[in-house]
Amino acid sequence: MALSEQFHTEDLHPIDIVEHIAEHNDWEFDRVADDQIAMAVEGQWRTYSITLAWSGYDETLRMICTFEMEPPDDRMATLNEGLNLVNDQCWTGAFSYWEAQKLMVYKYGLLLSGGNIATADQIDVMIENAVLTAERYYPAFQLMSWTDRSAREALKVAIAEAYGRA
């Protein structure tokens, strides 16, 4: 059964929907404010911190998916080159590195202008895609940061995106 079939979303605030999804998946979460929720989602490589916030001003559901990363200063140029290469491959969302916080960040915004309402399935896929994208590029970011490989070489280890069915 699809998530959207489990409850009606037309009267729910987008963050209420996210809270239901977190409960459904048994994810640890904290309702930071009426318009913000933070949760921990376990991946294969690590646990990702995901925060979703609703902005009524521009009617956007913003999501950031973060994980800690502390590359040495002498590898920052390679990591920055790698971020550009990775972002060229990302059709939804983008990565950036927050140096002050030592966090790799994947960001995405779901625009819901004109009174549109996000469905539980849309939000669930948004979170799933963030984790899958972070998982896909995590090994490459590690190689860029901790080996002498170039960004292009490191990116070759990124798990290829599959199309179709076997």
C-alpha positions as CSV (number, residue, x, y, z in Angstrom):
1,M,0.0,0.0,0.0
2,A,1.3,3.4,-0.9
3,L,2.0,5.9,1.9
4,S,-0.6,8.3,0.4
5,E,-3.3,5.6,0.9
6,Q,-2.6,5.4,4.6
7,F,-3.8,8.9,5.4
8,H,-5.2,11.9,3.7
9,T,-2.7,14.7,3.1
10,E,-4.9,17.5,1.8
11,D,-5.4,18.9,5.3
12,L,-1.9,18.2,6.7
13,H,1.0,20.6,6.9
14,P,4.0,19.2,4.9
15,I,6.1,18.7,8.1
16,D,3.2,16.7,9.6
17,I,3.4,14.4,6.6
18,V,7.2,14.1,7.1
19,E,6.6,13.2,10.7
20,H,4.1,10.4,9.7
21,I,6.7,9.1,7.2
22,A,9.4,9.1,9.9
23,E,7.1,7.2,12.3
24,H,6.2,4.8,9.5
25,N,9.9,4.0,8.8
26,D,10.8,3.9,12.5
27,W,13.4,6.7,12.0
28,E,14.6,8.8,14.9
29,F,13.3,12.3,14.6
30,D,12.9,15.6,16.4
31,R,10.1,18.0,15.5
32,V,12.4,21.1,15.8
33,A,9.5,23.6,15.2
34,D,6.1,23.6,13.6
35,D,7.7,24.1,10.2
36,Q,10.9,21.9,10.7
37,I,11.8,18.3,11.4
38,A,15.2,16.6,11.8
39,M,15.7,12.9,11.5
40,A,18.4,10.2,11.2
41,V,18.2,7.8,8.3
42,E,20.4,4.8,8.2
43,G,22.3,4.1,5.0
44,Q,24.8,1.4,3.9
45,W,27.8,3.7,4.4
46,R,26.6,5.7,7.4
47,T,23.6,7.4,9.1
48,Y,22.5,10.6,7.4
49,S,21.0,13.6,9.1
50,I,18.0,14.8,7.2
51,T,16.2,18.1,7.9
52,L,13.1,19.2,6.2
53,A,11.7,22.7,6.6
54,W,8.6,24.4,5.2
55,S,8.9,28.0,4.0
56,G,5.4,29.5,3.6
57,Y,7.0,32.6,2.2
58,D,8.1,31.0,-1.1
59,E,6.0,27.8,-0.6
60,T,9.0,25.5,-0.7
61,L,9.7,22.3,1.2
62,R,13.4,22.4,1.7
63,M,15.5,19.3,2.5
64,I,19.1,18.9,3.5
65,C,20.8,15.6,3.9
66,T,24.2,15.9,5.7
67,F,27.1,13.7,6.8
68,E,30.3,14.6,8.5
69,M,33.4,14.9,6.5
70,E,36.7,16.4,7.5
71,P,39.1,16.4,4.4
72,P,42.6,17.6,4.9
73,D,43.2,21.2,3.7
74,D,45.5,19.9,0.9
75,R,42.6,17.9,-0.6
76,M,40.0,20.7,-0.7
77,A,40.8,21.6,-4.3
78,T,40.2,18.0,-5.4
79,L,37.0,17.8,-3.4
80,N,35.7,21.1,-4.8
81,E,36.5,19.9,-8.4
82,G,34.7,16.6,-7.5
83,L,31.7,18.5,-6.2
84,N,31.3,20.2,-9.6
85,L,31.6,16.9,-11.4
86,V,29.1,15.2,-9.1
87,N,26.6,18.0,-9.5
88,D,26.8,17.7,-13.2
89,Q,25.4,14.2,-12.8
90,C,22.7,15.2,-10.3
91,W,19.4,16.1,-12.0
92,T,17.6,16.8,-8.7
93,G,19.4,18.4,-5.8
94,A,23.0,19.4,-5.5
95,F,25.9,18.8,-3.1
96,S,28.0,21.4,-1.3
97,Y,30.6,21.3,1.4
98,W,30.0,23.4,4.5
99,E,33.6,23.8,5.7
100,A,32.9,25.6,9.0
101,Q,30.6,22.7,10.1
102,K,32.7,20.0,8.4
103,L,29.6,18.7,6.6
104,M,28.9,17.4,3.2
105,V,25.4,18.6,2.3
106,Y,22.9,17.4,-0.3
107,K,20.1,20.0,-0.9
108,Y,16.8,19.9,-2.6
109,G,13.7,22.1,-2.7
110,L,10.2,21.0,-3.6
111,L,8.3,24.0,-4.9
112,L,4.6,23.9,-4.0
113,S,3.5,27.3,-5.2
114,G,-0.1,28.2,-5.9
115,G,-1.4,26.2,-2.9
116,N,-0.2,22.9,-4.2
117,I,0.1,20.1,-1.6
118,A,2.9,17.6,-1.3
119,T,1.8,14.0,-1.1
120,A,3.3,11.5,1.3
121,D,4.7,9.5,-1.7
122,Q,6.4,12.6,-3.1
123,I,8.1,13.4,0.2
124,D,9.0,9.8,0.8
125,V,10.7,9.6,-2.7
126,M,12.4,12.9,-2.0
127,I,14.0,11.5,1.2
128,E,14.8,8.2,-0.5
129,N,16.5,9.9,-3.4
130,A,18.6,12.0,-1.0
131,V,19.9,9.0,0.8
132,L,20.5,7.0,-2.4
133,T,22.4,10.0,-4.0
134,A,24.5,10.4,-0.8
135,E,25.2,6.7,-0.8
136,R,26.1,6.7,-4.5
137,Y,28.7,9.4,-4.1
138,Y,30.0,8.8,-0.6
139,P,32.8,6.4,-1.7
140,A,34.0,8.9,-4.3
141,F,34.0,11.8,-1.8
142,Q,36.1,9.6,0.6
143,L,38.6,8.8,-2.2
144,M,38.8,12.5,-3.2
145,S,39.5,13.4,0.5
146,W,41.8,10.7,1.7
147,T,43.8,9.4,-1.3
148,D,46.0,10.9,-4.0
149,R,43.4,10.1,-6.7
150,S,42.1,12.9,-8.9
151,A,38.4,13.8,-8.7
152,R,37.7,12.1,-12.1
153,E,39.4,8.9,-10.9
154,A,37.6,8.9,-7.6
155,L,34.3,9.5,-9.3
156,K,34.6,6.2,-11.2
157,V,33.8,4.4,-8.0
158,A,30.3,6.0,-7.8
159,I,27.7,3.4,-8.1
160,A,26.1,3.7,-11.5
161,E,22.5,4.6,-11.8
162,A,20.5,1.7,-13.1
163,Y,17.8,2.2,-15.8
164,G,15.1,-0.3,-16.8
165,R,14.6,-3.8,-15.4
166,A,16.6,-7.0,-15.5
